[in-house]
């Protein structure tokens, strides 16, 4: 089994708030996380080079032969072909940036120390931009999600047989584009595969009256509530609850949008909860290009998109009837409620809404997080507490009301 090491580059900051609590390769896009895609395709096991405060949870393992992979990279057959041909201490570069390297233990142990004991042979692939696809902004996740669902669907279902589609389910399109894992329960339901594949994970439940349009993925143990309308290019990660109307959105896992309301062109982290009738706008009234807050440049940047909704970090929550404007970024552990539209950038550990914010104290937040996770029989471990405490103190710069 190959030893894979995923390294975060400068895009880690540009991908905040989603990367506040994880390395880049732990982001989910398509059916799988970036790390899971590479592990399956290269038949390997991965570890991490990431931010210091994340390293206790996301550790590094170095062996004699190591494949060093830029965490933002999405795999494809052309890139994999080049990687399989790499010799020891040989690297792939693109515009002088390291993409992938096959490095010895000595090289790995001396990265960044000016070590020159073993010469690296560089293979520049700057003349092949078509094979480079990476995730460097939060909105890239939902923008690239449709093609990644199809790639992951092929990877996960190749040479496998789906559980039978129940007779009471209405199927539109090619039945071979629908794959149902063991233990999944599908009630009276509509599955539309005319525009893309539909993947239903192990032990997922699709309640009666709900409708799915591909390409779409429903993760292991997730529940689609009665009457839900699920449009294509959507990924629901493991152990989520989904209701209402959802389109072209990604929920990383363990998050709930269990009631009516619209979520579109959006990305939610883990352990988020959207209260009943929470809605987001994904299109401006004047149909102009949407801007998003960037933690990298610390200003609002044009996305190149006409449709762009909500980006929300882990453990954030909304009260009932919350409304988000087009292109809103919410940090980690924010609690948003009240009437009117809150601001388009809501810092981590914010408590409030359009009428103003105060700080959500970390001690209170950790108590709530432990309670929420316990409902899923998961403990909030000390490593996770340290990460959230780090985010609390280092995101204070954005909570201007504290100054």
WOJOGI-V37911 format. One line per field, one symbol per residue. ss: DSSP state (@ for helix, = for strand, . for the rest). psi: psi as a letter, one per 40 degrees, with the letter a starting at -180 (. if undefined). Layout:
ss=???
psi=???
This chain:
ss=.======...@@@@.........@@@.=....=@@@@@@@@@.======..@@@..........======..=...@@@@@@@@.....=====..========@@@@@...........====....@@@..=...@@@@@@.@@@@@@@@@@@@@............===..@@@===....==...===.....===....==....===..===....==....==...=====..==..===..====..==....===..====..==....==..=.......====....====....=..===....==....==...===....==....=...==...====..====..@@@@@@@@@@@@@.......@@@@@@@@@@@@@.@@@.@@@.
psi=hihhhhhhaeedddeiededeiideehhhbdiiddddddddefahiaihaideedddgihhhadhhhhhhdehhiiddddddddehihfiihihfehhdiihiiddddeeheefhfdhhhhhhhfdefdeehhiheideddddeddddddddddddehfihiiihidehhhhahdeehhhiheihhahihhhfdeiihhhiheihhiieihhhihihhiheihhiheihhiifhhhaifihhiahhifihhdifihgeiiihhifihhaifihhihfhiihehidefihiiihhddefihiheeidhhbhhhiieiiiiifhhhihfhhhahfihhiiiihiiehhiifihaadeiiihhiddddddddddddddefhihiddddddddddddeeddegdee.
